[in-house]
Amino acid sequence: MRILITVLLASLLLQSCTETEISGKQLSITVENNKKGAPITLGIPFPKGELKSVDHIRLLTSDGLEIPCQTTQVSTWGPIDDSIKWVWVFFFSEDTSDYVLEYGEGVVPILPKEKIVSANNMRPSGGIEVNTGAISFNIHKKGNGFLDEVFLDSDHDGEYTEQELIASSPEKHRGSFLDLLDDAGIDASKAVINEVFREKGSGPMHTIFRIEGTYTYSREDNNLSPFTIWLHAYAGKSYVKVLHTMTYTGIPDKHKPQEGEHANIATQNKKIISENTEDDQGWTQPNDQIAGIGLQLRYHLDDNVNVSMPLYEGFWKNDDANTEIQEITVEDQTPVQLLQKGPGYRKSTSLRSMYLNRSEETKPSGASDSIQKFEAIVFKGEDSLAKSQRAKGWMNITDGKRGIGVGIKNFMKEYPKGIKVDPVNNILLGSIWPEENGPMSFARHNTEPDGGMLGNFAQGITKTTEFIYYFHDNNGDVAEKMDYVVENPVAHTTPEWYANSKVYGNMAPASEVHPEFENALQYRFQWWAYNQKNEPWYGMFNYGDGKSYFYNGKWVQWTNNEPTVDFMLWTNFMRTGQPKYFELAKAMSRHTMDVDNIHWPKKRTYYGEINDAIDFWDYEDEPESTPYLGIGRRHANEHWYALLSAHVWIQGWIADYYLSADHRALEVAKMTGDTYIKRIWGEHDLRGRRLYLSVLNLVELYDATKLKKYKDELDERVRLMLEFQERQGGNLLLDRYGYSQTYVAQGLYKYQQITGDEDVRKALLKHARWVRDVPPLNHEMESYLATIYPLLLGYEISGERVYLDEALARAEVLKIGELPKKPEAYESAAAYSEDLLKISNLPMSKGRFTNWQTNQGLRVFGWTHAYNIPYLLYWMDKENID
């Protein structure tokens, strides 16, 4: 098969076509943190009617040189219009950071000279074989759970011999693993590959394989654990990007299970679990812990290899620190390992405990240096050879002729991490959770109810980790290649283009025209970023998220994405073009789709790739999925302490899918959408906040997939919302949920935008009239300020100035002055908070903690600021309002 693929590859090589002289429309592209040769995937929206086909797009450098690119149609403006809405553009970056995308009917792009050739045969003894032109690799269905063989074309003759084998999988199905630890000891997993698919966005220059597998265990008390690997291959390149998603399926603690369901998520009322089990200390005693997770390869290099890795110098918070390369010669059988450690498990304090002065912690947040301790250590055997606070996150092994580099993104931020060379077995191991770090326990640290529940919902948590593997001929460019993932470039078009595309309505790009409003947005995002780094909100199951409330000098309660915090960050990336917001948004989306959602038990999807009919009946006998598949976790002390029947937001995941081509984002969004269709909570599922949020989620999911099943469910829920409006006096919401204005207004606005439904248009105007005349105050400023966006829609629909004037009047309290310092100049969160409060014009609460103040997190900020100001600024600019 390898010879066949090589022949096919040679026959498909094409020369570049002559550049056409016909010019189309153009838009600017910028690659921030550019690295020559880096693989770039860029999501670009187009206004309705602007682009008819991705076949008429080409890419030029800023000096007019056309370079090959690969384009993918992601979604359209359907069903109302067939023009293209979102496109993915893939290319390899040049020396320049500036590019021009040219599009239009007369534009004809050149074809790539190098192409990937791959075969995917999922018969029982099949697998995939891939030839990029620089490497050839395969993954066998009956293989070992990762790359089974990798060949490097060292002599550049287009053929692969056994002498060019550079890596293979270890035996015993241990190419990837997730090992568990309980009272019986470690149960080592075995990896089984079930299916491999080629994802949307695959083409001649860049192909994405989704590999679905299962970890099995030797002891019957340990559940099977599904895993997914997304493997990205690149034409003419000898590196691959790998995203690995694990699923924790263990029993997290030793509490005595009760029969029934928690009232917050009950699908019946006959058997309800009591929350009064504080005396059961089993909650705090770990059961199944994670012993270790990783990906490993057997390297085929000569003996006496050399190992190198960079460590940062100085304090771990210094982003501009230099690195020093540590080089170690492996002349014997002693392993070499790089470990990144961080603060130990930190007991969280609930807001309720702090109110009642029952806090287990008395020091202000960040007061103790010990809780911020980071260590990056290079070991040879048990001897420490080098130590710093932070490792960059990659290691290279070479015999002087050939080598393999492996890098892990967010090496410190998603600690613990490790990379290890074992010369006895010739193993190169990349550890997602190193066994040397000690086990990961999901047991509770106390028996205090949280979010109205005393539960542990860790089972079903997932985590995605990003790797890069570079197979090379002892090249000196390993550091450069590692940075393609470890410190990846970020591409974007102009903020004006994102805004003018109208894919998210009438939103203004960031500017300095109205600093009192723009600062109200940017200062809060900067405050979030400051605390994520300085708290720090780091760790394998924490990174991306942050806490909601700054109270008495302490941060409390993980946000768990309410209300679509990741979408706020994606919006700010589009409005500003700043790559730091891309990274913040990406991290939050990935955290919340992985950690803040229920992923298991999940029955596998039946594809029918086995010819024997009994295959389906065997599938039918498999256990059914949990009814809670796809529902979200509630903001709480810990990510897995509480669930709620309306606590999942997919809007940001879909933005992640569009802007960064993250396939997992759409996969998890579909899982949530399928749960809506099941209506596990009966009529409860179709009332109140659950209804409003479901419309916002389903309209985004339908727009991305155009699947009829989501449209049918969405239509029914929109019809119910309009029906309820009539018996609520014109209000689309129950008074209880005044803060949910943004869910209702954004969801229905987008529904009307893509369907043209006039009844919905009229309903939005009627609602704007209601909130103008009867402003909601049920959650004080949370609800009152959330009406700004609906009022702006009233102005857009009717043209009546009274709606805009009222929105402007309510927004007066959002204006703020200027901070005296830049964020990095503040030595403590307390001093930073004090200055934020000094410039605030927001009113204080009448009798409770003011959770919308300028020094708080991003939770209430969504309702008061983030989903109002960008749209208010649009109309202020359009109407020339100072």
BAMARGU-695147 format. One line per 10 residues: number of its first residue (from 0); their letters; for each residue x, y, z of C-alpha. Coordinates in steps of 0.001 Angstrom, whole numbers, always signed. Layout:
% BAMARGU-695147
NUM) a) X Y Z  ...
//
This chain:
% BAMARGU-695147
0) mrilitvlla) +0 +0 +0  +2895 +2379 +747  +4246 +1906 -2791  +791 +2507 -4276  +373 +5748 -2349  +3818 +6911 -3435  +2923 +6293 -7098  -380 +8141 -6672  +1389 +11060 -5026  +3846 +11370 -7898
10) slllqsctet) +1046 +11288 -10466  -858 +14068 -8687  +1961 +16638 -8604  +891 +19700 -10574  +2757 +22772 -11714  +1475 +26184 -10669  -993 +27766 -13044  -259 +31127 -14597  -1636 +33902 -12443  -4845 +35358 -13796
20) eisgkqlsit) -4866 +39045 -14621  -8456 +39407 -13451  -8679 +41085 -10066  -11467 +40512 -7599  -12423 +42125 -4348  -9785 +42121 -1637  -9488 +41990 +2103  -6439 +42155 +4348  -5152 +39233 +6402  -2654 +39559 +9257
30) vennkkgapi) -715 +36754 +10918  +279 +37767 +14434  +3379 +36134 +15954  +4199 +34951 +12439  +6630 +32096 +11887  +7699 +31268 +8346  +6237 +27980 +7161  +3658 +27714 +9941  +388 +25986 +8994  -2397 +28570 +9263
40) tlgipfpkge) -6139 +27959 +9286  -8229 +31111 +9275  -12014 +31372 +9599  -13465 +34296 +7614  -17112 +35430 +7520  -18696 +36952 +4401  -21710 +39283 +4201  -24904 +37893 +2737  -24690 +37700 -1058  -20980 +38578 -1202
50) lksvdhirll) -19432 +35194 -2063  -20983 +32430 -4162  -18190 +29833 -4294  -14965 +28993 -2455  -13518 +28031 -5832  -13003 +31728 -6484  -10650 +32628 -3650  -6920 +33070 -3815  -4248 +34327 -1422  -1425 +36761 -2108
60) tsdgleipcq) +1404 +38080 -12  +1428 +41809 +608  +3785 +42324 -2356  +1408 +40566 -4767  +2903 +37058 -4940  +191 +34399 -5057  +703 +31418 -2736  -1309 +28186 -2693  -4207 +27973 -274  -6897 +25453 +527
70) ttqvstwgpi) -10458 +26716 +1024  -13455 +25078 +2659  -17079 +26170 +2660  -18143 +25969 +6306  -21677 +27416 +6265  -24063 +29482 +4162  -26676 +32153 +4760  -29343 +29512 +4160  -32182 +28867 +4228  -32886 +32450 +3143
80) ddsikwvwvf) -29841 +32810 +854  -27403 +30358 -738  -24351 +32610 -529  -21448 +31592 +1688  -21318 +32767 +5288  -18098 +31257 +6699  -14971 +29980 +4933  -11829 +28291 +6195  -8642 +29311 +4429  -5547 +27167 +4982
90) ffsedtsdyv) -2013 +28112 +3902  +1629 +27964 +4952  +2865 +31348 +6112  +5659 +33208 +4327  +8198 +35631 +5796  +5612 +38393 +5782  +2819 +38841 +8312  +572 +40629 +5817  -1547 +38978 +3112  -4383 +39807 +762
100) leygegvvpi) -7362 +37526 +180  -8818 +38078 -3281  -12264 +36747 -4161  -14898 +37019 -6859  -16228 +35217 -9920  -13187 +36011 -12062  -10643 +34848 -9497  -8956 +31512 -10277  -6473 +30253 -7660  -3295 +28340 -8405
110) lpkekivsan) -3164 +24679 -7391  -643 +23343 -4874  +2448 +21552 -6150  +2536 +19115 -3234  -448 +17036 -2164  -1255 +14580 +580  -2305 +11114 -508  -4141 +8928 +1984  -6127 +5702 +2137  -8733 +5062 +4817
120) nmrpsggiev) -10094 +1512 +5020  -11997 +738 +8188  -12552 -2960 +7610  -11802 -5034 +10746  -8139 -5450 +9817  -7827 -2101 +8051  -6551 +1319 +8940  -5214 +4487 +7380  -2042 +5077 +5377  -872 +8605 +4716
130) ntgaisfnih) +1911 +10049 +2561  +2625 +13763 +2932  +5584 +13658 +548  +8007 +13992 +3472  +6761 +11260 +5803  +4572 +8221 +5481  +2639 +6914 +8482  -96 +4446 +9279  -2578 +3720 +12034  -3957 +185 +12161
140) kkgngfldev) -7411 -625 +13472  -5819 -3567 +15275  -2755 -1529 +16155  -1593 +87 +19357  -3713 +3218 +19663  -1556 +5878 +18031  +914 +6114 +15122  +1870 +2514 +14347  +4694 +3265 +11902  +6308 +6472 +10703
150) fldsdhdgey) +8809 +6610 +7814  +10947 +9667 +7077  +12003 +10194 +3457  +15596 +11035 +4339  +16993 +10479 +834  +14139 +12489 -750  +13506 +9889 -3449  +9738 +9692 -2854  +9958 +6123 -1604  +9992 +4676 +1896
160) teqeliassp) +12172 +1745 +2900  +12448 -159 +6160  +15706 +1692 +6816  +13705 +4931 +6878  +11443 +3766 +9712  +11881 +6442 +12393  +9078 +5663 +14854  +6556 +2972 +15694  +4064 +2200 +18419  +5058 +296 +21539
170) ekhrgsfldl) +3448 -3101 +21885  +541 -4221 +24089  -1839 -1522 +22753  -11 +1217 +24641  +505 +3837 +21935  -1825 +6008 +23995  -3109 +5287 +27467  -5213 +6440 +30422  -4296 +4416 +33534  -6443 +4379 +36660
180) lddagidask) -5504 +3956 +40317  -7766 +2672 +43091  -7339 +602 +46239  -6382 -2416 +44115  -3493 -519 +42520  -2872 +765 +39001  -4981 -707 +36197  -3023 -140 +32977  -5236 +575 +29961  -5092 -870 +26477
190) avinevfrek) -6027 +1247 +23459  -8336 -30 +20725  -9028 +1939 +17524  -12690 +1763 +16470  -13086 +4173 +13543  -11143 +6789 +11578  -12782 +9586 +9578  -11556 +12451 +7417  -12987 +15712 +8722  -14368 +18748 +6914
200) gsgpmhtifr) -11483 +20974 +5922  -9424 +18086 +4566  -7826 +18617 +1187  -4587 +18359 -784  -2540 +20619 +1508  -4022 +19741 +4889  -5926 +16607 +5916  -7563 +16014 +9308  -8206 +12502 +10603  -10586 +11884 +13506
210) iegtytysre) -9588 +8681 +15269  -12133 +7233 +17671  -10991 +4615 +20148  -11563 +3006 +23527  -9343 +2358 +26526  -10067 -1037 +28069  -9078 -2275 +31532  -8220 -5622 +33092  -10442 -5193 +36153  -14208 -5337 +35710
220) dnnlspftiw) -14832 -2507 +38178  -13174 -19 +35796  -15379 +1278 +32990  -14334 +1471 +29367  -13111 +4952 +28470  -13595 +6483 +24992  -10901 +8664 +23472  -10574 +10726 +20303  -7440 +11801 +18442  -7523 +14478 +15744
230) lhayagksyv) -4413 +14118 +13613  -3483 +16920 +11206  -1166 +16074 +8296  +419 +18659 +5982  +1565 +18367 +2369  +5338 +18276 +1992  +5876 +18472 +5766  +7324 +15952 +8188  +5405 +17166 +11247  +1889 +16385 +12445
240) kvlhtmtytg) -388 +18128 +14933  -2243 +15855 +17327  -5192 +16703 +19582  -6008 +14018 +22135  -9295 +13986 +24071  -9548 +11707 +27107  -12709 +10906 +29085  -12735 +10143 +32796  -15208 +7301 +33393  -14207 +6336 +36925
250) ipdkhkpqeg) -16108 +6462 +40213  -14656 +9611 +41772  -15241 +8944 +45489  -16565 +6498 +48063  -19826 +8144 +49131  -22830 +5883 +49526  -24841 +6148 +46299  -28546 +6902 +46668  -31229 +5698 +44299  -32871 +8469 +42329
260) ehaniatqnk) -31960 +11874 +40899  -31114 +15321 +42219  -34053 +17730 +42234  -32123 +20272 +40102  -31863 +17816 +37204  -34680 +15359 +37908  -36364 +13639 +34958  -39110 +12339 +37307  -40478 +13033 +40811  -40751 +9559 +42315
270) kiisentedd) -37183 +9058 +43537  -35362 +12233 +44543  -31956 +12126 +46212  -31545 +13776 +49593  -28924 +16511 +49714  -28512 +16074 +53483  -25548 +13710 +53404  -22852 +15939 +54917  -22056 +13210 +57442  -20986 +10827 +54674
280) qgwtqpndqi) -17200 +11279 +54629  -17015 +9096 +51539  -17488 +12290 +49542  -13938 +13285 +50499  -12310 +9875 +49959  -10972 +9224 +46432  -11880 +6069 +44545  -10785 +5888 +40899  -7956 +8343 +40357  -6046 +9124 +37191
290) agiglqlryh) -2614 +7527 +37485  -1248 +8710 +34159  -2253 +9762 +30636  -33 +10045 +27608  +988 +9312 +24028  +4133 +7348 +23301  +6264 +6230 +20370  +9180 +3852 +20006  +11984 +5775 +18322  +14221 +4044 +15757
300) lddnvnvsmp) +17501 +5924 +16146  +21066 +4850 +16776  +22294 +4351 +20324  +23714 +7170 +22456  +21112 +9754 +21525  +21239 +13403 +22518  +18246 +15042 +24202  +17590 +18793 +24315  +14843 +20998 +25721  +14412 +24728 +26513
310) lyegfwkndd) +13761 +26099 +30013  +12724 +29687 +30665  +14957 +31790 +32857  +13707 +33773 +35829  +10202 +34211 +37229  +7397 +32177 +35670  +5208 +35256 +35153  +7748 +36909 +32833  +6380 +36479 +29307  +9526 +37940 +27758
320) anteiqeitv) +11988 +35665 +29546  +14825 +34094 +27590  +15186 +30360 +27268  +18235 +28228 +27838  +18593 +24926 +25999  +19425 +21972 +28223  +21364 +19254 +26399  +21899 +15752 +27772  +23676 +12835 +26184  +22030 +9477 +26883
330) edqtpvqllq) +24968 +7083 +26969  +23494 +4422 +29230  +20079 +3016 +30154  +19070 +5913 +32399  +15852 +7744 +31405  +15733 +11494 +30874  +12579 +13372 +31810  +11203 +16905 +31803  +8458 +17560 +34369  +6379 +20713 +34764
340) kgpgyrksts) +4707 +20992 +38137  +2525 +23664 +39678  +520 +24541 +42784  -1118 +21635 +44569  -4859 +21173 +44897  -6268 +24393 +46256  -9355 +24185 +48443  -12081 +26435 +47094  -14266 +28583 +49309  -17898 +29110 +48379
350) lrsmylnrse) -19486 +32546 +48300  -22087 +31300 +50773  -19371 +30324 +53273  -17746 +33709 +52953  -21038 +35445 +53606  -21426 +33354 +56752  -17758 +33825 +57748  -17144 +30093 +57438  -14252 +30458 +55005  -11492 +27868 +55268
360) etkpsgasds) -9031 +30426 +53900  -8411 +33756 +55585  -5623 +35195 +53463  -6510 +37455 +50539  -6247 +35905 +47127  -2669 +35512 +45921  -1203 +36349 +49350  +773 +33148 +49724  +3728 +32501 +47439  +3526 +28796 +48216
370) iqkfeaivfk) +254 +28393 +46355  +1890 +29846 +43229  +4911 +27556 +43162  +5874 +26327 +39696  +8781 +24025 +38968  +10218 +22696 +35725  +12792 +19995 +36429  +15037 +17982 +34127  +15823 +14558 +35538  +18323 +11925 +34506
380) gedslaksqr) +17150 +8954 +36461  +16468 +10349 +39922  +19089 +13070 +39619  +17953 +16621 +38959  +20197 +18117 +36262  +18447 +21447 +35718  +15637 +23374 +37298  +13636 +26485 +36536  +10101 +27685 +37162  +8781 +27157 +33644
390) akgwmnitdg) +9551 +24916 +30703  +8639 +25913 +27178  +7125 +22511 +26567  +9121 +20578 +23998  +11923 +18038 +23754  +14072 +16853 +20864  +15882 +13530 +20601  +18476 +12879 +17919  +21266 +10448 +17056  +23109 +13058 +15007
400) krgigvgikn) +21495 +11940 +11736  +17776 +11846 +12424  +15551 +12962 +15245  +12080 +13446 +16684  +10767 +16556 +18387  +7619 +16540 +20500  +5914 +19607 +21941  +2848 +20123 +24140  +845 +23351 +24076  +129 +25134 +27400
410) fmkeypkgik) +2803 +23054 +29106  +2708 +25140 +32275  -822 +26537 +32079  -2284 +23028 +31880  +144 +21522 +34390  +1212 +18892 +35271  +2899 +17878 +32031  +5948 +15817 +31129  +8107 +14477 +28306  +10320 +11454 +28841
420) vdpvnnillg) +12961 +9467 +26945  +13329 +5828 +28032  +16490 +4381 +26402  +15829 +862 +27703  +12705 +509 +25568  +13490 +3341 +23120  +10285 +5128 +24167  +9471 +8822 +23700  +6549 +9643 +26014  +4481 +12832 +26048
430) siwpeengpm) +2544 +12955 +29313  -789 +14709 +29623  -770 +13730 +33299  +2633 +12311 +34343  +2512 +9333 +36682  +5445 +10888 +38594  +3191 +13776 +39589  +1013 +11540 +41749  -2617 +10639 +41046  -5420 +13043 +40107
440) sfarhntepd) -8299 +12776 +42575  -11817 +14039 +41879  -13038 +13546 +45468  -14626 +16572 +47141  -12519 +18469 +49677  -15537 +18990 +51973  -19201 +18023 +52318  -20642 +21503 +51991  -23554 +21704 +49518  -22756 +23859 +46513
450) ggmlgnfaqg) -25246 +25297 +44056  -27994 +23708 +46146  -26462 +20251 +45698  -24167 +17830 +47445  -22946 +15829 +44487  -19944 +14740 +42489  -20351 +14793 +38725  -16724 +14276 +37713  -17609 +11131 +35779  -17864 +12149 +32145
460) itkttefiyy) -15316 +14979 +32260  -13048 +15218 +29228  -9824 +17030 +28457  -8219 +17867 +25108  -4438 +18284 +24860  -2543 +19558 +21822  +776 +18055 +20620  +3178 +18518 +17730  +5480 +15738 +16469  +8343 +16608 +14123
470) fhdnngdvae) +10319 +13854 +12374  +13523 +15279 +10905  +17029 +14714 +9521  +18748 +16349 +12485  +17600 +19744 +11275  +18416 +22856 +13208  +14874 +24156 +12884  +13278 +22066 +15649  +12537 +25092 +17846  +10811 +26825 +14940
480) kmdyvvenpv) +8656 +23799 +14169  +7712 +23317 +17823  +6459 +26913 +17959  +3926 +26127 +15245  +1871 +24658 +18113  +3583 +25633 +21376  +3480 +29372 +20524  +1248 +29279 +17485  +653 +32242 +15186  -2849 +33751 +15126
490) ahttpewyan) -4356 +34952 +11849  -7233 +37382 +11430  -8783 +39822 +9017  -9665 +43386 +9993  -12090 +44130 +12838  -14116 +46183 +10345  -14554 +43125 +8112  -15827 +40939 +10961  -18251 +43683 +12021  -19453 +44539 +8514
500) skvygnmapa) -20122 +40886 +7681  -23156 +41136 +10029  -22806 +37455 +10991  -23353 +38587 +14580  -25615 +41516 +13850  -24872 +45221 +14023  -21647 +45237 +16019  -19019 +47999 +15952  -15287 +47301 +15756  -13203 +48616 +18637
510) sevhpefena) -12148 +52259 +18303  -11092 +55277 +20344  -14162 +57333 +19419  -16107 +56534 +22597  -13444 +55686 +25224  -15873 +55863 +28152  -17755 +52867 +26700  -14865 +51040 +25038  -12841 +51146 +28251  -15792 +49670 +30117
520) lqyrfqwway) -15330 +46598 +27909  -11569 +46411 +27558  -10747 +47094 +31203  -12877 +44151 +32287  -11290 +41789 +29763  -7851 +42999 +30856  -8828 +42443 +34500  -9879 +38876 +33661  -6579 +38195 +31892  -4618 +39714 +34783
530) nqknepwygm) -6262 +37454 +37340  -6079 +34343 +35182  -2322 +34799 +35181  -1768 +36118 +38711  -4103 +33946 +40722  -3186 +31851 +38706  -6236 +30167 +37175  -4074 +27377 +35770  -4118 +23583 +35888  -5173 +20728 +33627
540) fnygdgksyf) -8881 +20929 +34510  -8977 +24674 +35326  -7172 +26511 +32557  -9423 +28645 +30399  -11946 +29261 +33146  -11847 +31932 +35829  -13763 +32879 +38920  -16880 +34996 +39070  -16766 +37122 +42209  -14078 +39227 +43896
550) yngkwvqwtn) -15247 +39431 +47511  -13217 +40680 +50482  -10035 +40404 +48447  -10699 +36822 +47312  -11934 +35263 +44095  -14683 +32670 +44527  -16798 +30330 +42393  -15702 +29052 +38995  -17699 +30691 +36205  -18268 +27557 +34088
560) neptvdfmlw) -19067 +29797 +31101  -22217 +31570 +32279  -23345 +33499 +30261  -21368 +32464 +27141  -18138 +33920 +28493  -16148 +32333 +25679  -18330 +34093 +23102  -17639 +37438 +24813  -13939 +36751 +24306  -14406 +35618 +20690
570) tnfmrtgqpk) -16387 +38801 +20046  -13604 +40910 +21523  -11038 +39123 +19362  -13067 +39967 +16261  -13571 +43572 +17395  -9898 +44200 +18232  -7826 +41699 +16218  -5679 +41146 +19319  -4300 +37590 +19481  -4405 +37462 +23281
580) yfelakamsr) -8195 +37399 +23069  -8032 +34574 +20542  -6016 +32568 +23068  -8303 +33493 +25983  -11390 +32604 +23956  -9885 +29366 +22668  -8921 +28274 +26167  -12359 +29088 +27596  -14197 +27312 +24775  -12026 +24235 +25099
590) htmdvdnihw) -12355 +24197 +28884  -16098 +24541 +28924  -16773 +22034 +26136  -14469 +19532 +27872  -14743 +20020 +31620  -18064 +21823 +32028  -20162 +19254 +30196  -21344 +15657 +30665  -19802 +13391 +27998  -20321 +9879 +29376
600) pkkrtyygei) -21896 +7297 +29568  -22366 +7679 +25826  -23424 +4952 +23433  -21207 +4939 +20382  -22599 +6047 +17027  -23464 +3207 +14655  -21836 +3644 +11234  -22369 +216 +9684  -18812 -263 +8416  -18906 -3995 +9197
610) ndaidfwdye) -20538 -6147 +6502  -21995 -8753 +8867  -25570 -7914 +9897  -24958 -9110 +13453  -22836 -5983 +13914  -25956 -3858 +14368  -27573 -6216 +16871  -24378 -6259 +18908  -24501 -2465 +18862  -28136 -2503 +20013
620) depestpylg) -27151 -4546 +23073  -24676 -1914 +24237  -25693 +211 +27283  -27649 +3382 +26553  -26267 +6871 +27097  -26940 +8874 +30235  -29981 +11157 +29818  -27727 +14019 +30946  -25398 +13740 +27958  -24550 +17246 +26768
630) igrrhanehw) -25861 +19238 +29744  -23614 +21734 +31472  -22159 +22138 +34924  -23265 +24985 +37154  -20936 +27698 +38479  -19671 +26315 +41779  -16760 +25753 +44133  -15374 +23097 +41840  -16196 +22331 +38218  -17830 +18994 +38983
640) yallsahvwi) -19862 +19834 +42104  -23203 +20929 +40633  -25437 +20583 +37572  -28508 +22520 +36475  -31190 +21942 +33864  -30304 +25171 +32008  -26583 +25668 +32186  -24896 +25077 +28839  -23878 +27639 +26200  -22755 +26562 +22731
650) qgwiadyyls) -22625 +29981 +21027  -18935 +30356 +21792  -18187 +26777 +20706  -19704 +27502 +17298  -17622 +30690 +17065  -14579 +28573 +17944  -15538 +26168 +15156  -15887 +29012 +12654  -12831 +31043 +13631  -10283 +28325 +14461
660) adhralevak) -11680 +25229 +12686  -12004 +23329 +15970  -13949 +20220 +15001  -14477 +19141 +18580  -16439 +22318 +19233  -19130 +21333 +16735  -19092 +17727 +17951  -19886 +18737 +21549  -22444 +21300 +20359  -24284 +18541 +18493
670) mtgdtyikri) -24285 +16437 +21639  -26060 +19249 +23481  -28472 +19800 +20570  -29404 +16120 +20541  -30237 +16331 +24247  -32624 +19219 +23557  -34447 +17024 +21059  -34932 +14309 +23698  -36661 +16811 +26056  -35645 +14827 +29128
680) wgehdlrgrr) -37262 +17359 +31476  -40682 +17362 +29842  -42507 +20707 +29824  -39888 +22052 +32239  -37497 +21906 +29295  -39781 +24250 +27323  -40313 +26969 +29897  -38400 +29859 +31415  -34662 +30227 +31081  -34338 +26730 +29633
690) lylsvlnlve) -36507 +27782 +26675  -34701 +31068 +26102  -31237 +29542 +26266  -32224 +26587 +24079  -33316 +28932 +21272  -29981 +30774 +21405  -28094 +27467 +21335  -30203 +25748 +18683  -30172 +28664 +16259  -26363 +28650 +16327
700) lydatklkky) -26261 +24871 +15897  -28755 +24862 +13049  -26922 +27714 +11330  -23669 +25727 +11475  -25096 +22357 +10406  -28308 +23122 +8453  -29668 +19828 +9817  -33445 +19542 +9677  -33729 +17891 +13092  -32338 +21022 +14753
710) kdeldervrl) -34488 +23332 +12620  -37652 +21418 +13553  -36845 +21627 +17262  -35898 +25285 +16942  -39113 +26174 +15089  -41229 +24578 +17811  -39418 +26408 +20588  -39626 +29764 +18795  -43363 +29204 +18280  -43772 +28559 +22012
720) mlefqerqgg) -41850 +31708 +22895  -44113 +33826 +20707  -47194 +32124 +22109  -46085 +32868 +25676  -45431 +36499 +24753  -49125 +37021 +24131  -50066 +35944 +27662  -47193 +37930 +29200  -48420 +41297 +27961  -45829 +41597 +25207
730) nllldrygys) -42876 +40496 +27307  -40952 +37601 +25747  -39646 +36617 +29191  -41113 +35629 +32483  -40426 +38413 +34980  -38321 +35961 +37023  -35673 +35826 +34278  -35152 +39483 +33362  -31402 +39009 +32992  -32057 +36528 +30151
740) qtyvaqglyk) -32773 +39393 +27723  -29635 +38603 +25743  -30561 +34947 +25242  -33988 +35874 +23907  -32957 +38875 +21823  -29820 +37341 +20282  -31490 +34008 +19625  -34607 +35421 +17974  -32639 +38079 +16094  -30441 +35460 +14478
750) yqqitgdedv) -33463 +33263 +13766  -35134 +36157 +11961  -31882 +37035 +10182  -31496 +33577 +8616  -35191 +32778 +8036  -36793 +36166 +7354  -39674 +35292 +9734  -41805 +38457 +10043  -43669 +37204 +13127  -40368 +37045 +14995
760) rkallkharw) -39465 +40525 +13781  -42744 +41868 +15133  -42260 +39978 +18407  -38854 +41588 +18941  -40353 +45045 +18405  -43217 +44288 +20774  -40706 +43111 +23374  -38601 +46259 +22960  -41718 +48322 +23615  -42406 +46290 +26759
770) vrdvpplnhe) -38928 +46654 +28283  -38956 +50348 +27395  -42191 +50883 +29328  -41855 +48192 +32009  -38122 +47770 +32703  -37252 +44596 +34631  -35621 +45044 +38032  -35945 +41523 +39417  -32156 +41131 +39513  -31523 +44872 +39797
780) mesylatiyp) -28836 +46010 +37332  -28380 +42502 +35908  -31867 +42664 +34402  -32197 +46406 +33870  -28999 +46835 +31854  -29638 +43636 +29907  -32491 +45491 +28174  -30122 +47778 +26251  -29702 +45268 +23415  -33452 +44592 +23002
790) lllgyeisge) -34035 +48360 +22892  -31443 +48678 +20123  -33273 +45995 +18173  -36450 +48000 +18637  -34700 +50955 +17023  -33294 +48852 +14179  -36707 +47354 +13390  -38898 +50434 +13798  -36582 +53382 +13168  -38220 +55124 +16149
800) rvyldealar) -35608 +57220 +17962  -37280 +56689 +21333  -35750 +53196 +21581  -32219 +54405 +20905  -32599 +57307 +23312  -33781 +54977 +26064  -30881 +52579 +25421  -28448 +55492 +25659  -30043 +56706 +28880  -29775 +53296 +30524
810) aevlkigelp) -26196 +52918 +29347  -25025 +56108 +31084  -24000 +54147 +34193  -21725 +51944 +32051  -19405 +54843 +31252  -16099 +54819 +33115  -13021 +56990 +33332  -9409 +56020 +32688  -7230 +53813 +34843  -4036 +55478 +36084
820) kkpeayesaa) -1916 +52412 +35226  -1564 +49643 +32703  -2616 +46191 +34010  +974 +44934 +34163  +1916 +47820 +36474  -288 +46579 +39301  +1501 +44532 +41933  -1672 +43121 +43475  -5270 +42388 +42584  -6368 +44456 +45596
830) aysedllkis) -4707 +47629 +44292  -6012 +46983 +40785  -9534 +46418 +42152  -9421 +49640 +44130  -8632 +51693 +41026  -11350 +49956 +39025  -13927 +50893 +41641  -12762 +54512 +41682  -13617 +55009 +38001  -16947 +53160 +38131
840) nlpmskgrft) -20347 +54836 +37765  -22324 +51671 +38442  -24839 +51823 +41317  -24432 +49576 +44322  -26946 +46887 +45169  -29773 +47853 +47476  -29175 +45048 +49903  -26800 +42383 +48619  -23332 +41893 +47221  -22926 +44059 +44076
850) nwqtnqglrv) -21981 +41349 +41625  -22041 +43651 +38574  -19340 +46043 +39794  -16313 +46924 +37689  -13978 +44705 +39743  -16005 +41522 +39291  -15545 +38692 +36784  -17185 +38081 +33420  -20381 +36344 +34558  -22775 +39234 +35242
860) fgwthaynip) -20667 +41356 +32866  -22276 +39501 +29954  -25732 +40760 +30834  -24679 +44285 +31770  -21849 +45130 +29333  -20541 +42568 +26850  -23769 +41988 +24906  -24809 +45637 +24926  -21888 +47987 +24348  -20592 +46693 +20955
870) yllywmdken) -24102 +47091 +19506  -24715 +50443 +21191  -21477 +51764 +19692  -22625 +50681 +16229  -25695 +52907 +16419  -23795 +55759 +18052  -21358 +55730 +15126  -24090 +55354 +12537  -26128 +58222 +13968  -23064 +60392 +14722
880) id) -23784 +60508 +18441  -20956 +61875 +20612
//
